[in-house]
Amino acid sequence: MRKRRQADTHDSSTGIDLAPMLDFVTNLLIFFIITAVFVKESGLTVNRPTSFEQENKEDSKSIQIQILDNGEIWIDNRAVDARAVRANVERMSAVNPDAGVLILAQDKAPTGTLVEVVDQVHLGGILNITFSTTQ
């Protein structure tokens, strides 16, 4: 009889008790959910100003750069490449050193082209930039 008792206890001890492990995993899950930082993707919303028809005396002295819906850049009533903006701005600012730049962008003008033009104007030595939109 004695051998049988030892055999019964031996059979019952071979199973793995998963209850403590499940409790531990549940506690970890709750901890990570509570301490998790929910990442919110940041974006940049740009509100372009509305168009206006007034021209100030300062605007008449400004170097006007137009950006069309299709991405074309116009300076002095002629189309130029984005890489030629810097040379044109330097040439025009040599004639009138106090002049700023007025960028007239149409509503659907590509933002990348606008940023590229602003970069070229900065490289041309002018930091006084005014933005406006046309329809």
MARMI-16317 format. One line per field, with one value per atom (N, C-alpha, C): residue number from 0; residue in one letter; chain; atom name; x negated, y negated, z negated. Coordinates in Angstrom, 3 decimals. Each point is the difference from the previous one (the first is absolute). Example, Ala and Ser with C-alpha at 12.3 -4.5 7.8 and 13.67 -1.06 7.14 Angstrom:
i c(0,0,0,1,1,1);
aa c(a,a,a,s,s,s);
ch c(A,A,A,A,A,A);
at c(N,CA,C,N,CA,C);
u c(-13.190,0.890,-0.900,0.350,-0.820,0.770);
v c(5.690,-1.190,-1.200,-1.050,-1.190,-1.090);
w c(-7.800,0.000,0.000,0.720,-0.060,-0.730);
END
This chain:
i c(0,0,0,1,1,1,2,2,2,3,3,3,4,4,4,5,5,5,6,6,6,7,7,7,8,8,8,9,9,9,10,10,10,11,11,11,12,12,12,13,13,13,14,14,14,15,15,15,16,16,16,17,17,17,18,18,18,19,19,19,20,20,20,21,21,21,22,22,22,23,23,23,24,24,24,25,25,25,26,26,26,27,27,27,28,28,28,29,29,29,30,30,30,31,31,31,32,32,32,33,33,33,34,34,34,35,35,35,36,36,36,37,37,37,38,38,38,39,39,39,40,40,40,41,41,41,42,42,42,43,43,43,44,44,44,45,45,45,46,46,46,47,47,47,48,48,48,49,49,49,50,50,50,51,51,51,52,52,52,53,53,53,54,54,54,55,55,55,56,56,56,57,57,57,58,58,58,59,59,59,60,60,60,61,61,61,62,62,62,63,63,63,64,64,64,65,65,65,66,66,66,67,67,67,68,68,68,69,69,69,70,70,70,71,71,71,72,72,72,73,73,73,74,74,74,75,75,75,76,76,76,77,77,77,78,78,78,79,79,79,80,80,80,81,81,81,82,82,82,83,83,83,84,84,84,85,85,85,86,86,86,87,87,87,88,88,88,89,89,89,90,90,90,91,91,91,92,92,92,93,93,93,94,94,94,95,95,95,96,96,96,97,97,97,98,98,98,99,99,99,100,100,100,101,101,101,102,102,102,103,103,103,104,104,104,105,105,105,106,106,106,107,107,107,108,108,108,109,109,109,110,110,110,111,111,111,112,112,112,113,113,113,114,114,114,115,115,115,116,116,116,117,117,117,118,118,118,119,119,119,120,120,120,121,121,121,122,122,122,123,123,123,124,124,124,125,125,125,126,126,126,127,127,127,128,128,128,129,129,129,130,130,130,131,131,131,132,132,132,133,133,133,134,134,134);
aa c(m,m,m,r,r,r,k,k,k,r,r,r,r,r,r,q,q,q,a,a,a,d,d,d,t,t,t,h,h,h,d,d,d,s,s,s,s,s,s,t,t,t,g,g,g,i,i,i,d,d,d,l,l,l,a,a,a,p,p,p,m,m,m,l,l,l,d,d,d,f,f,f,v,v,v,t,t,t,n,n,n,l,l,l,l,l,l,i,i,i,f,f,f,f,f,f,i,i,i,i,i,i,t,t,t,a,a,a,v,v,v,f,f,f,v,v,v,k,k,k,e,e,e,s,s,s,g,g,g,l,l,l,t,t,t,v,v,v,n,n,n,r,r,r,p,p,p,t,t,t,s,s,s,f,f,f,e,e,e,q,q,q,e,e,e,n,n,n,k,k,k,e,e,e,d,d,d,s,s,s,k,k,k,s,s,s,i,i,i,q,q,q,i,i,i,q,q,q,i,i,i,l,l,l,d,d,d,n,n,n,g,g,g,e,e,e,i,i,i,w,w,w,i,i,i,d,d,d,n,n,n,r,r,r,a,a,a,v,v,v,d,d,d,a,a,a,r,r,r,a,a,a,v,v,v,r,r,r,a,a,a,n,n,n,v,v,v,e,e,e,r,r,r,m,m,m,s,s,s,a,a,a,v,v,v,n,n,n,p,p,p,d,d,d,a,a,a,g,g,g,v,v,v,l,l,l,i,i,i,l,l,l,a,a,a,q,q,q,d,d,d,k,k,k,a,a,a,p,p,p,t,t,t,g,g,g,t,t,t,l,l,l,v,v,v,e,e,e,v,v,v,v,v,v,d,d,d,q,q,q,v,v,v,h,h,h,l,l,l,g,g,g,g,g,g,i,i,i,l,l,l,n,n,n,i,i,i,t,t,t,f,f,f,s,s,s,t,t,t,t,t,t,q,q,q);
ch c(A,A,A,A,A,A,A,A,A,A,A,A,A,A,A,A,A,A,A,A,A,A,A,A,A,A,A,A,A,A,A,A,A,A,A,A,A,A,A,A,A,A,A,A,A,A,A,A,A,A,A,A,A,A,A,A,A,A,A,A,A,A,A,A,A,A,A,A,A,A,A,A,A,A,A,A,A,A,A,A,A,A,A,A,A,A,A,A,A,A,A,A,A,A,A,A,A,A,A,A,A,A,A,A,A,A,A,A,A,A,A,A,A,A,A,A,A,A,A,A,A,A,A,A,A,A,A,A,A,A,A,A,A,A,A,A,A,A,A,A,A,A,A,A,A,A,A,A,A,A,A,A,A,A,A,A,A,A,A,A,A,A,A,A,A,A,A,A,A,A,A,A,A,A,A,A,A,A,A,A,A,A,A,A,A,A,A,A,A,A,A,A,A,A,A,A,A,A,A,A,A,A,A,A,A,A,A,A,A,A,A,A,A,A,A,A,A,A,A,A,A,A,A,A,A,A,A,A,A,A,A,A,A,A,A,A,A,A,A,A,A,A,A,A,A,A,A,A,A,A,A,A,A,A,A,A,A,A,A,A,A,A,A,A,A,A,A,A,A,A,A,A,A,A,A,A,A,A,A,A,A,A,A,A,A,A,A,A,A,A,A,A,A,A,A,A,A,A,A,A,A,A,A,A,A,A,A,A,A,A,A,A,A,A,A,A,A,A,A,A,A,A,A,A,A,A,A,A,A,A,A,A,A,A,A,A,A,A,A,A,A,A,A,A,A,A,A,A,A,A,A,A,A,A,A,A,A,A,A,A,A,A,A,A,A,A,A,A,A,A,A,A,A,A,A,A,A,A,A,A,A,A,A,A,A,A,A,A,A,A,A,A,A,A,A,A,A,A,A,A,A,A,A,A,A);
at c(N,CA,C,N,CA,C,N,CA,C,N,CA,C,N,CA,C,N,CA,C,N,CA,C,N,CA,C,N,CA,C,N,CA,C,N,CA,C,N,CA,C,N,CA,C,N,CA,C,N,CA,C,N,CA,C,N,CA,C,N,CA,C,N,CA,C,N,CA,C,N,CA,C,N,CA,C,N,CA,C,N,CA,C,N,CA,C,N,CA,C,N,CA,C,N,CA,C,N,CA,C,N,CA,C,N,CA,C,N,CA,C,N,CA,C,N,CA,C,N,CA,C,N,CA,C,N,CA,C,N,CA,C,N,CA,C,N,CA,C,N,CA,C,N,CA,C,N,CA,C,N,CA,C,N,CA,C,N,CA,C,N,CA,C,N,CA,C,N,CA,C,N,CA,C,N,CA,C,N,CA,C,N,CA,C,N,CA,C,N,CA,C,N,CA,C,N,CA,C,N,CA,C,N,CA,C,N,CA,C,N,CA,C,N,CA,C,N,CA,C,N,CA,C,N,CA,C,N,CA,C,N,CA,C,N,CA,C,N,CA,C,N,CA,C,N,CA,C,N,CA,C,N,CA,C,N,CA,C,N,CA,C,N,CA,C,N,CA,C,N,CA,C,N,CA,C,N,CA,C,N,CA,C,N,CA,C,N,CA,C,N,CA,C,N,CA,C,N,CA,C,N,CA,C,N,CA,C,N,CA,C,N,CA,C,N,CA,C,N,CA,C,N,CA,C,N,CA,C,N,CA,C,N,CA,C,N,CA,C,N,CA,C,N,CA,C,N,CA,C,N,CA,C,N,CA,C,N,CA,C,N,CA,C,N,CA,C,N,CA,C,N,CA,C,N,CA,C,N,CA,C,N,CA,C,N,CA,C,N,CA,C,N,CA,C,N,CA,C,N,CA,C,N,CA,C,N,CA,C,N,CA,C,N,CA,C,N,CA,C,N,CA,C,N,CA,C,N,CA,C,N,CA,C,N,CA,C,N,CA,C,N,CA,C,N,CA,C,N,CA,C,N,CA,C,N,CA,C,N,CA,C,N,CA,C,N,CA,C,N,CA,C);
u c(-0.792,0.792,-0.843,-1.041,-0.855,-0.537,-0.360,-0.517,1.060,1.196,1.071,0.209,-0.121,0.170,-1.077,-1.186,-1.088,0.201,0.500,0.257,1.104,1.039,1.089,-0.477,-0.816,-0.513,-0.961,-0.729,-0.930,0.754,1.086,0.788,0.640,0.437,0.661,-0.996,-1.245,-0.978,-0.633,0.292,-0.605,0.686,1.184,0.697,-0.560,0.057,-0.500,1.197,-0.097,1.069,-0.205,0.886,-0.145,0.662,0.741,0.727,-0.923,-1.109,-0.880,-0.623,-0.340,-0.575,1.037,1.240,1.049,0.266,-0.032,0.162,-1.129,-1.214,-1.164,0.104,0.367,0.123,1.122,1.098,1.104,-0.441,-0.741,-0.502,-0.952,-0.863,-0.897,0.780,0.997,0.820,0.687,0.574,0.653,-1.019,-1.185,-1.038,-0.409,-0.235,-0.437,1.110,1.230,1.098,0.119,-0.124,0.141,-1.174,-1.211,-1.181,-0.378,0.712,-0.344,0.241,-0.874,0.154,0.647,1.146,0.697,-0.561,-0.616,-0.679,1.020,0.004,0.870,-0.893,0.283,-0.799,0.246,-1.092,0.145,-0.028,0.800,0.063,-0.049,-0.237,-0.082,1.138,0.879,1.083,-0.374,0.118,-0.375,1.246,0.268,1.103,-0.589,0.179,-0.520,0.922,-0.554,0.846,0.894,1.098,0.904,-0.574,0.443,-0.538,0.598,-0.730,0.483,-0.462,0.725,-0.255,-0.762,-0.209,-0.677,-1.486,-0.553,-1.454,-0.507,-0.947,-0.626,-1.190,-0.532,-1.206,-1.164,0.006,-1.068,0.059,1.212,0.132,-0.540,0.101,-0.506,-1.532,-0.658,-1.451,-0.446,0.942,-0.348,-0.305,-0.800,-0.268,1.132,0.778,1.149,-0.356,0.329,-0.197,1.364,0.427,1.289,-0.226,0.804,-0.031,1.383,0.069,1.274,0.406,1.249,0.533,-0.809,-0.567,-0.753,-1.463,-0.400,-1.357,-0.953,0.482,-0.862,-0.297,-1.203,-0.445,-0.221,0.597,-0.111,-0.615,-1.053,-0.634,-0.145,0.411,-0.083,0.708,1.176,0.819,-0.704,-0.844,-0.618,-0.154,0.169,-0.103,-1.472,-0.275,-1.369,0.031,-1.131,-0.161,-0.234,0.294,-0.186,-1.457,-0.922,-1.426,-0.446,0.789,-0.362,0.587,0.793,0.624,-1.063,-0.993,-1.043,-0.722,-0.394,-0.725,0.874,1.273,0.898,0.216,0.129,0.184,-1.251,-1.169,-1.242,-0.135,0.363,-0.092,0.963,1.224,1.000,-0.285,-0.550,-0.311,-1.230,-0.850,-1.139,0.483,1.089,0.579,0.710,0.743,0.750,-0.289,-1.023,-0.425,1.037,0.923,0.997,1.236,0.049,1.196,0.137,1.252,0.312,0.532,0.451,0.538,1.460,0.845,1.412,0.236,0.386,0.269,1.507,0.459,1.415,0.219,0.611,0.234,1.488,0.312,1.391,0.461,1.333,0.558,-0.504,-0.153,-0.393,-1.484,-0.795,-1.438,-0.650,-0.939,-0.659,-0.800,0.191,-0.690,-1.502,-0.421,-1.430,-0.677,0.688,-0.548,-0.097,1.007,-0.009,-1.174,-0.236,-1.117,-1.332,-0.091,-1.237,-0.287,1.047,-0.167,-0.449,0.607,-0.391,-1.461,-0.423,-1.404,-0.930,0.363,-0.837,-0.049,1.116,0.014,-0.908,0.058,-0.899,-1.462,-0.305,-1.371,-0.415,0.982,-0.285,-0.255,0.203,-0.347,1.176,1.209,1.168,0.765,0.217,0.741,1.400,0.272,1.302,0.904,0.826,0.867,1.451,0.851,1.425,0.717,1.035,0.747,1.404,0.505,1.369,0.480,1.312,0.548,0.818,0.106,0.850,0.978,1.092,1.012,0.035);
v c(1.188,-1.188,-1.265,0.133,-1.166,-0.438,0.901,-0.355,-0.693,0.435,-0.605,-1.467,-0.319,-1.370,-0.914,0.441,-0.802,-0.188,0.990,-0.116,-1.014,-0.054,-0.945,-1.438,-0.219,-1.337,-0.415,0.950,-0.301,-0.405,0.633,-0.319,-1.376,-0.381,-1.291,-1.158,0.216,-1.079,-0.284,0.777,-0.238,-1.115,-0.410,-1.080,-1.361,-0.959,-1.351,-0.888,-0.702,-0.902,-1.346,-0.363,-1.226,-1.213,0.166,-1.105,-1.137,0.268,-1.114,-0.726,0.757,-0.635,-0.889,0.448,-0.812,-1.264,0.113,-1.190,-0.996,0.505,-0.856,-0.693,0.740,-0.578,-1.024,0.275,-0.959,-1.283,0.118,-1.195,-0.798,0.696,-0.699,-0.722,0.661,-0.610,-1.261,0.064,-1.175,-1.107,0.339,-0.997,-0.697,0.773,-0.602,-0.835,0.399,-0.799,-1.327,0.026,-1.239,-0.942,0.540,-0.866,-0.301,0.544,-0.224,-1.463,-0.512,-1.353,0.122,-0.598,0.070,-1.081,0.414,-0.913,-0.617,-1.308,-0.706,-0.613,0.332,-0.523,-1.496,-0.732,-1.445,-0.385,-0.953,-0.473,-1.515,-0.523,-1.438,-0.448,-0.812,-0.534,-1.405,-0.252,-1.298,-0.682,-1.175,-0.810,-1.147,0.068,-1.068,-1.211,-1.189,-1.190,-0.140,-0.689,-0.236,-1.078,-0.004,-0.967,-1.379,-1.000,-1.358,-0.796,-1.042,-0.772,-1.291,-0.353,-1.251,0.117,-1.082,-0.065,-1.190,0.251,-1.073,-0.547,-1.090,-0.542,0.962,0.723,0.962,1.144,0.409,1.098,-0.376,-1.274,-0.405,0.073,-0.133,0.123,1.444,0.874,1.392,0.757,1.012,0.929,1.030,0.052,0.893,1.320,1.070,1.351,0.681,0.494,0.681,1.499,0.762,1.459,0.440,0.635,0.419,1.374,0.364,1.291,1.183,-0.132,1.108,0.021,-0.909,-0.005,-0.937,-0.707,-0.948,-1.199,-0.535,-1.161,-1.138,-1.146,-1.173,-1.158,-0.588,-1.207,-0.966,-1.238,-1.024,0.447,0.567,0.437,1.004,0.829,1.083,1.212,1.165,1.244,0.319,0.390,0.364,1.344,0.650,1.245,-0.338,0.960,-0.234,-0.283,0.568,-0.235,-1.385,-0.672,-1.333,-1.103,0.368,-1.013,-0.775,0.689,-0.661,-1.061,0.331,-0.956,-1.206,0.231,-1.117,-0.892,0.602,-0.788,-0.807,0.594,-0.740,-1.169,0.223,-1.056,-1.136,0.336,-1.043,-0.714,0.714,-0.665,-0.894,0.243,-0.887,-1.347,0.015,-1.251,-0.748,0.707,-0.620,0.779,-0.413,0.781,0.077,-0.965,0.000,0.817,0.553,0.709,1.339,0.347,1.318,0.868,1.154,0.922,0.264,-0.085,0.320,1.271,1.066,1.261,0.144,0.018,0.159,1.446,0.780,1.411,0.216,0.719,0.334,1.030,0.147,0.862,1.436,0.530,1.401,0.160,-1.018,0.072,1.041,0.786,1.027,-0.622,0.542,-0.522,0.218,1.096,0.263,-1.057,-0.461,-1.066,-1.296,-0.266,-1.209,0.013,1.130,0.112,-0.139,0.582,-0.099,-1.450,-0.735,-1.414,-0.805,0.263,-0.722,0.283,1.253,0.343,-0.750,-0.070,-0.698,-1.500,-0.571,-1.429,-0.250,0.879,-0.144,0.107,0.940,0.123,-1.227,-0.671,-1.225,-1.198,0.151,-1.070,-0.829,0.371,-0.769,0.824,-0.598,0.672,-0.584,-1.152,-0.661,0.572,0.990,0.677,-0.161,-0.387,-0.129,1.006,0.638,1.005,-0.509,0.394,-0.312,1.099,0.155,0.982,-0.714,0.627,-0.518,1.084,-0.433,0.974,0.165);
w c(0.000,0.000,0.000,-0.665,-0.123,1.355,0.837,1.311,0.841,-0.177,0.764,-0.400,-1.232,-0.465,0.580,0.033,0.556,1.500,0.646,1.427,0.271,-0.827,0.175,-0.203,-0.986,-0.231,1.102,0.527,1.083,1.273,0.319,1.188,-0.105,-1.151,-0.151,-0.005,-0.277,-0.039,1.364,1.002,1.308,0.766,-0.336,0.697,-0.394,0.939,-0.257,-0.317,-1.100,-0.395,0.693,0.937,0.789,-0.630,-1.046,-0.615,-0.461,-0.696,-0.402,1.198,1.043,1.181,0.703,0.088,0.614,-0.814,-1.314,-0.848,0.242,0.101,0.240,1.356,1.036,1.352,0.027,-0.674,-0.061,-0.697,-1.080,-0.693,0.882,0.746,0.929,1.087,0.536,1.046,-0.506,-1.167,-0.585,-0.238,-0.498,-0.246,1.291,1.065,1.259,0.655,-0.131,0.564,-0.731,-1.304,-0.784,0.239,0.083,0.126,1.441,0.954,1.408,0.370,0.802,0.509,1.369,0.133,1.266,0.913,1.086,0.899,0.949,0.041,0.923,1.071,1.232,1.099,0.119,0.019,0.113,1.473,0.345,1.372,0.008,1.123,0.151,0.895,-0.544,0.810,0.421,1.262,0.540,0.522,-0.507,0.488,0.801,1.299,0.840,-0.103,0.069,-0.107,1.225,-0.197,1.120,0.905,1.236,0.959,-0.262,0.377,-0.131,1.211,0.308,1.213,-0.270,-1.266,-0.313,0.258,0.484,0.157,-0.781,-0.849,-0.771,0.770,-0.489,0.619,-0.186,-1.129,-0.239,1.006,0.382,0.944,1.373,0.364,1.304,0.038,-1.166,-0.057,-0.172,-0.277,-0.271,1.284,-0.156,1.096,-0.038,1.069,0.020,0.674,-0.700,0.530,-0.024,1.148,0.087,0.133,-0.724,0.106,0.452,1.163,0.571,-0.507,0.301,-0.438,0.522,1.185,0.593,-0.447,-0.895,-0.534,0.729,1.024,0.711,-0.889,0.164,-0.773,0.976,-0.287,0.871,-0.765,0.589,-0.536,1.170,-0.183,1.060,1.277,-0.129,1.136,0.901,-0.579,0.762,-0.912,0.605,-0.761,-0.267,-1.228,-0.377,-0.715,-0.013,-0.734,-1.475,-0.870,-1.434,-0.344,0.773,-0.275,0.432,0.865,0.478,-0.868,-0.990,-0.864,-0.757,-0.513,-0.790,0.825,1.236,0.843,0.332,0.269,0.304,-1.217,-1.165,-1.221,-0.305,0.162,-0.236,0.972,1.268,1.007,-0.327,-0.378,-0.291,-1.321,-0.961,-1.266,0.129,0.989,0.231,0.514,0.768,0.515,-1.112,-0.846,-1.088,-1.290,-0.763,-1.167,-1.123,-0.070,-1.077,0.341,1.187,0.445,-0.711,-0.291,-0.531,1.133,-0.349,0.995,-0.327,1.026,-0.119,0.808,-0.674,0.677,0.144,1.250,0.312,0.437,-0.854,0.317,0.241,1.068,0.243,-1.026,-0.127,-1.039,0.080,1.171,0.174,0.323,-0.237,0.283,-0.904,0.538,-0.822,-1.144,-1.173,-1.180,0.109,0.597,0.164,0.843,1.051,0.837,-0.788,-0.808,-0.834,-0.969,-0.636,-0.947,0.728,1.195,0.776,0.403,0.373,0.361,-1.214,-1.153,-1.224,-0.337,0.133,-0.251,0.947,1.276,0.982,-0.290,-0.444,-0.351,-1.197,-0.995,-1.160,0.420,0.893,0.491,0.812,0.592,0.752,-0.888,-1.304,-0.936,-0.472,0.317,-0.438,-1.022,-1.161,-1.063,-0.179,0.635,-0.091,1.092,-0.383,0.961,-0.451,0.960,-0.249,0.883,-0.558,0.744,0.300,1.150,0.380,0.940,0.084,0.922,1.061,1.153,1.064,0.375,0.629,0.391,1.490);
END
